[in-house]
Amino acid sequence: MVTVGRKAGLSVRFVRFGVAVAVGLLVATPTAAGALSGTPRLTNSHKIGTIASYGAPNLGGPPSGGPAVVGIAAAANGRGYYVLRSNGGVDGYGVPWRGSLSAHPLPAGVTATGIATDPATRGYWIVLSNGQVHAFHAPFLGQPDIPSGGWGQYPAAVGIAAAAVRSGYGYFVLRANGGIDHFGVAWHGSLAGHLHYGSTAPVVATAMATDAKTGGYWITTSTGGVFAFDAPSLGSPSTLPHGKYDGNTITAIAADASGNGYEVLRAAGGIDNFGAPYHGSLGAWGGMPDGGFASGVAIDPATGGYWEAIDSTPVSTYLNPLRSVTSLVPQEVDQGVDYCGSGPIFAIGVGTVENLYSSGWPSGVFISYRLSVGSAKGLVVYVAEDVTPAVTIGESVGPNTVVGYLHDADTCLETGWADAAWPYGLAAAHAEYNGQNSTAYGLNFSSLLEALGARPGLTQPDGPPGPIPSNWPTWR
């Protein structure tokens, strides 16, 4: 039986809202809680670096610089947690480190999206957006086959969840379209075919967690739905009394180890609890850094409290400009990087607006601003296509300035490096774009966005990328 929200069947109306998704899939595996190492102080608002703790011991976290924080997973023995970064790096706190993928760069357009701990071996699995599963001190049981070609054509993997103990040992891989691939465990259903997932008005699946009592699972969507598959439907943010979604995306879900319910995380740091106890949240206490968003949550099996993972990844004073876009769906890298979704687009850094319109672009919008600080000082960034400008020529902008609003439409958004003299992408201005190739300028800008915590664009094989100046800033 499948129950959806508070209604039977798949009849929930999806409501768009927005914050960018740097998805970490988290699951607190239902094992017996062990004694905590040391005697760390419990607190309801203790924050160190990129980890905030509520009713659970804060054992530390990675620094905010470096690859984006995309997920957190509680150790199966209740002694600590693992933090996952977008490059596949893993940091362990209070628990033994089992390895990671950070020693070798991931392919262009690929990022780590989720981590889950194995209750049998106390190792963990990492899943990448291209579907690859990497096992560390845990059994490799298989992985989905996701051909290259784009998220809209072949939905990316956005998370991984370990099976509940009663269901055996294995894992589920969640796709952005709500599909579920299962390895070593039974399939209970999915949202594939029921989400509006494509090049326009996307609603994407963001995370899942398994139910300790039934062996089923819950799936969350970016617009606030929690869907139950052979697990009790206890509610979702989209069914709360306020009646509509508030523009604050769902990024993660964690199941209570006792099987009583789950905690749902919003990108602004708020926690909605359903059956599981509430201990506070970053959204309630404040303290979210500029440009940051909550990317993961994990419940501590020992205390019943939880940890929030915070992504705040400034690079040379720049912040993620796509952090408030609902259901962000990466598309191809060409002159710049294409995305679909809806919501506000921020400036990357401090600069001055130089242009707003150009008839050579779809919808006629070509917003460009020249950066005045950081390692890209003097370079010009453009935001084009289905965007409504929110700035004026000559206006000073910063990383918290909204330069325009993205609309769900066929051509979506393109953003990248602009030519300083004309409203064109630098690649086209230098005759390096053939209409179908991923250019060096586009790949460079995609790397910058990935370093800031956004999903990278998808590379195209059609033609060489062309040269880029040797003194151009790099981000990987």
N, C-alpha and C positions, 0 to 999 in steps of 0.2 A: 504494500500500500504506500502511496506517495501522498503526503499532505504538504500543502504550500501555504506559508504564512498562517493565517487563521482560516483559510478556505481550502476546501478539497478541490483538487484539479489544478490546472495551470491557468488560472483566470485572473491573476493579479495584474493590475495595470501598472506598468513601470513608469516611474516619474524620474525625469532627468534632474541631476544636480551635479555639483562639481568640486572635486579636488583631484589632482593627478594621482595615479596609482603607481607606487613603487611597491608591488605586492610581495608580502612574505606569508607563506602558508604555515600555520603553526598548529601543533596539536600537543596537548598534554596527555601523554600516554597513561592509561589507568593501571599503574603498578603500585605496589605498596610503597608508601613514603619512607625514606630512610632518614637518618639523623643528618642535620645540616652540618657541613664542615665548618669548624670555628663557631663563633657566636656573634654573627653580624647583627647589627641593630635593625629591628623591624620599624618601618615608618610608612606613613601614608603619602608622603610626597618627597621621598628621598631620591634625588636624581644625580647620577654621576655620568658625565659624558653623554652617551647616546641611549642610556637606559634609565627609565623611571620605574620605581617599584611602589606597589601598593599592597600592604599586608604581606609582603614577601621580602626576604633579605636582598639588598642591593649589593652585588658582588663586583660591580664595576662594568665597564663597557668600553668599546673601542673609541678612539678620538673621532671627532666629527669630520676631520679632514680625511681625504682618501676616498676609495670607492664607496658608493652609497650603501647604507644599511637597509637591507630589504626583508629581513626576517629574524625571528628568534624562536627557539624551540627549547622547552624544558627538558632537563635530563630525566630519563626514565626512573632513576632512583631517588629523585627529589632533592638532589644535592646542588643544583646549579642550572646553568643554561648555556646554550650555544647561540652565537650571533652570526648571521650570514650577511655577506656583502655582495654587491652586484657582480664582482669579478670572480665569485666562487670562493672567496676567502672565508674562513671560519675561525672565530675566536671562542675559546671555552673559558667559562668562569665558574670555579668551584668543581669543575669536571675535567676529565682527561681529554686532551686534544687528540683527535683521530686522523687528522689530515684535512686537506682542502685542495682547491683548484687554482689558487692564486699564483702558483709558481709559473704558469704559462698563460699568456693572454687568450681569452676566449675569442672565437671567430667574430668578425665584424657583424653587428646586428644581433648578437646573442648575449644574453645576460642571465645570471642566476636568479631564480624566482622563488624558490622555496626550500625549506629544510625540515626534516622530520626525524625524530629519534626512534631507534629500534628497541622495544622493551626487552627483547630476548638477549641481544648482544651488547646493548648499551652503546652501540655505535650510532651512525646516522646516514641518511640519504640526502643528497642534494639534487634538485632538478633544475635544468636550464630551460630557457624559453623555447629552444628547438626540440625539446622532449627528451634530451639525454638525461639519464639518471646515473649518478655516480655514488657508489657505496663505499663507506669508510667504516671498517670494522662491523659491517652489516652485510647480509647476503644480497647480491644483485639478482633480481628476479625478472628483469626485463624492462623495457621502456617503449613508449609509443613511437610510431613512425610518423614524423611530421615533415613532409616534404618542404623544401624551400619554395618561396613564392609569395609570401605575405600573410599577415595575420588574418585578413578577411577571407582569403582562400583556404588557408590551412591554419586553423586557430592554434595559437601558441600555448604552451604549457605555462600555467600561472601559479602552480603550487603542488605540494605533495603532502599526504597525510598517512601516518602509520595506522595499520588496522588496530581496532580495539582488541585487547587480549583474548576475549571470548571468541573472537572471529578467527583466531590463528595469527600467523605472522606474515606480513606482507605490507603492501602500500597501494594507495590510490594516487593517480596523477590527474589533476584538474586542468581542463582546457579553458581558454577565454570564452568559448561559446557555451560553456556549461557542461561539456562532455566529460566523461569519467573513463579513464583507462585503469584497469585493475590488474594487479600482479600478486599472485599467491593468496588472494582473498576474493570473496564473492562480490559481484556487482549488484547494486540495489537500485539502479536507475540514475538518470541524469537530467540536465536541463537542455541538452543538445536538441536543437530544432524548436525550442520554445523561447529563446532570447532573440531580441532584435539585434542581431550581430552581423555587421557588414560595414560597408563604406559610409553609410549615413546613419545618424541617430543611434549609435551603438549603445547597447547595454551589455556589460561584460561580467562574467563570473570572476570573483576576486580571491576567494579562499574557501577552504572546507575544514571540517573537524569531524572526528568519529565519535560515536556514542558508546560509552563504556558498557551500558546495560544491554543495548539491542544489537550492537555491531553495525548498525546503520550509520548514516552521516548527514551532516548539514552542509549546504552550499550557500555562500553569500554572493550577492551581486553588487555591482558598483552603486546602484541606485537604491540600496537599502533593503532588499529582500533577503530573507533567510528561508531556504527551502529544505524540507525534511524528507529524507528517504529512509524508510524503515527506522525512523527515529521520531520521538515526540515533537510535535510542532508547538513550541512554547512562545512564539512571537518573533517579531522583527522590528527594526527601527521604522520600517514603512507602515507598520500597523499600530504605532504608538498613538496616544490620544490627540496629538497635534494634527494628525490627519494628512500631512503632506511632508515631503522630504525637504530638508533645510539647506541643501547645497553643500553638504559635507559627506563625502564619499565613504563607503565602507571599505576598509583595507584588509581586515583580518578577523578571524574568529578562533576562539580557543574553547575546548570542551572541559568541563569540570571533571576531575579524575574520578569522582564518586558516581558520575553518570546522572547528576541532578539537573544539568543545564549547561549554559554556555555564556561566554562574554563576547560581545561584538564591539570591534574597535572602529572608530571613525578617524579620518585622516587628521582632523584637528586635535586628536588626543582624547576625545570623549569615549566613555565606555557605556554601552547599554547592556544590562544584565538580564538574563532570562533563565530563571531557576537557580542560577549560580549567585553567590553573594557578591554584593558591591562593596569595594574597599576604597573608592575614589578613582580619580583619573587625572591625567595631564590637562584635559579639557576643563575640568572643574577647578583645579588648583592653579592653572596658568603656568607660564614658564616656557611655552613653546618658542624656540628661537626663530628669528626672522628667516623665512624661506623654508622652515622645517615642516615635516608632517610625520605622523605616527604611522609606521609601516608594518608593525607586527605586535602580537600579544601572545603571551604564554602563561598558563596557570601553574603555580608551584604546587606539586602534589603534596608537599610536606605541610604547608600552611594554609592552602586554599586561596592565598593572595595571588597576585599576578604582576608580570613585568610588561612594560610597553617599550618597544624599540623605536627610537626616534631617528629619522633620517634628516640630517642637516649637514649638507655637503657643499660648503662654499669652496670655490676654486678661484684663486686670484681675485677675490672680492665678488665673484659672480654667483648668482643663485639660480635654481631651476625655474625657468620662465613658464613651464607647463604644469606646475604643481597644483593648480586649481582647475584643471580641465577634467570634466566628467568623462569617464569611460575612454580614456586615451587609447587610441589604436594606432600604432606605428604603421606607416606605409613606406614607400620606396625612398631611397636616397638618390637624388639626381643633382640639380644645382645646389639644393639645400636638402632639407628633410621634410617629408610630407607626413601629416597626422590627421586623423579624424577624431571627433569628439565635440564637446561644446563647453564654453565657459571662458573665463578671463585669461588673457596672455599677459604676463609681466615682462618688463624689460629685464635683460640678463644682469645688467649693471648700470653704473652711473654713466649718463651720456646726454646727448641733445638730439631732438627729433629733426630730421632734415627733409623728409618727404612723407606723403600720405597716399597718393594715388598715381596710377600708371595705367593707361589704356591697354598696354600689352599683357596685362595679367587678368585671369578670370576674376570677375566681379569688379575689376578696376582698382582694387586696393593693393597698395604696396607701401607699407609703413617702414621707414628706415630711420635708424638713429645711430649716431657715431659715439662709440665708447670713449670715455675720457680718463678711465682708471684701469688698472690691472694689466696683465700681460698682453691683452689684445687692444691696448690703448691706441686710438686712432683708426681702428677698423670699424666697419659699418655693418650692422645687423639689420636684416629685413624680416618682416612678418607680412605675408601676402595671402591673397585669394579670399576665402569666405570669412572675412574678419571685418567687423565694424570698428573704425578707429575711435579711440578714447582720448587722444592727445592732439595737440596742435603743433604745427611747424614752429621750431624755435623753443619749444618747451623742454625744460630740463627733466630728466627721468632718472629713476633709481630702481634697484631690484624689487622694490615694493610698489612700483608704479604700474598700473594696468595700461598697456598701450593699445589694446583692442580686445574685442570679444569674438570668439570663434563660434560659428553657427554650424549646425549639422547640415551639410550640403554635399553634392557630388564631388566637388573639387577640394573640399576641406581646407587644409592649411598647408602652406609651405613656409619654412623659415631657414635662414642661412646667412652666409656672408654676401653683402651687397657691394656693387661697384660704387666707388666714392663719387663719381661724376654723373652717372646715369642710373635710373631706376631699373637695374638689371641685377641678376645674380652675377657674382664675379666669374663663375665658370663660363657663363654665356658671353660675358663681356670679353673674355680671353679666348673665345672660340673653342672651349674644351667640352662643350655639352652637345651631344648629337641627338638629343631628344629621348634617349633611352638608357644612357649610361649613368653609373654612379661616378660623380666627379670627385677629384681630390678635395675640393673645397666643401662639397657636401659631406664627404666622409669625415673631414676634420670637424665640421660643425656637429655631426652626429656624435663623435667622440666627446665633444665638449658637453653636449646634453646628457650623455650617459654618465660622465664624470660628475655632473650636477645632480644625478638621481633620476633622470627621465629614461624611459625605455629608448634604446637606439633605433634608428631607422633600419630598413631592410635593404641590403645591397643588391645591385643588379649586375648581371654578367655581360651586358651588351656594350662592349667597347672599353678601351683603356680609360682610367680616371683622369689622365693628364697631369701635368706638373703643378707643384705648389712651391712658392718661394722657400728657400732653405731656412730663412729666418722666421718663418711663420710659427706662431705658438702651437704647441702640441699638448694633448690632454690625456694620453694613455701611457 
